[in-house]
Amino acid sequence: MSLDPVLDRIDADLPQAVERLKELLRIPSISTDPAYKADCDMAADWLVADLVAMGFAASKRPTPGHPMVVAHAGGDGPHVLFYGHYDVQPVDPLHLWNRDPFDPQVEDTPKGKVIRGRGTSDDKGQLMTFVEACRAWIAVHGSLPAKMTLFFEGEEESGSPSLVPFMQDNAKELTADIALICDTGLYGDSTPAIITQLRGLLGEEITITGPDKDLHSGMYGGLAMNPARVLARVIAALHDEDGRITVPGFYDGVPDLSNELAAAWDDLRFDEAAFLGDVGLSIPAGEKGRRPLEMIWSRPTCEVNGMWSGYTGDGFKTVLPSQAHAKISFRLVGTQDPLAIRAAFRKMVQDMIPADCSVTFAAHGASAAGQMTTTHPAFAQARRALSDEWPQAAAYVGSGGSIPIAAYFKQILDMDAMLIGFGKNDDQIHSPNEKYDLSSFHKGIRSWARILHAMTQTA
Ligand SMILES: [Zn+2]
């Protein structure tokens, strides 16, 4: 099946595709707020109706939370699953929006046309890039070039409580040759990016207790141990002078950057001065001797996310506090074992606590890093297809964040995932005035049409 008429069809149909996207965007499917439960249902119904009209066998599937949408079409060729989410973030603070977040419109901006509204970039606009690519294939050729399963979630923005059980219960139906995920961004403004690695995440909360009640620092200070002092010592000890993390065994399973990846990342010409300058900084704070991109993509971290003790209100109080607290998270890479690191971290802290103080720990999640299988043929096919569409060649990039769905596909369905998205850094996802560039939407649709073609040509 030839590609060019499909691309032509996408170009000609763009105004209608924008209108369809606006219809979906008008449904306020805020998953975290129970007041919008019926709207989440309505968004799922809208997708089912649209997919059925295109010839998919599509259905809304109940969960204890918001429904999933699952749709199948096509028969021959490789089996491709596509994942996106139809739910959106809340819109507060509403007064910071320039327009009604659920009355989306196309706006002219100095950087080109954008669609403004909640969910435009995260993730309805991105999800619809794939749906529109399918629509164009069907309109031109009467069928899809591959066996296709679409899988849309309605709880991504509220922790995905139903996702793992649903995947386990429907494993056979959802297992395909590869999962495509469209919920990420471009590298810069015009370089399409395929994510090859994601960092894991380990969260720990510690509470150090000294005296059994808050004390007067005049009466007790000097004689009684202050737990805030102990906490400060613990936190200061977590990094050495070179920025390395001192938890024993922490670097077990941390791979060195391959020469190939190092060269590829150097080609990206990451502008660390601009990146840090955007947030009022200028000096990289990671391990000495590492590239800035390594620090955010392929090196593990230890960060203090919160610390408090004693009196933190207005004014002043000469208290010697009974307790000191900190929330600390680790971003993990390679084959670092989150549970082994948790145990080593707790032992290290415990060993630093004076005899008449005590420490308790609370766990906040533990997930290992994800490594995509870039030797899967779909990666090279997608890379070529994306490079044909965009002004820059497609890049393999890391992601400092953690996107659990990619790991679930591997763990539960033994299926590789490929993350490709067309968002931009300034899309303001999760914030007021979210937008999606019209060019991202258009080129995103064309990109998926090309990727489907590339994956089926060589199969
Ligand atoms: Zn998203």
Boltz pocket constraint, residues with backbone or C-beta under 6 A from the ligand:
constraints:
  - pocket:
      binder: B
      contacts: [[A, 85], [A, 122], [A, 123], [A, 156], [A, 183]]
      max_distance: 6.0
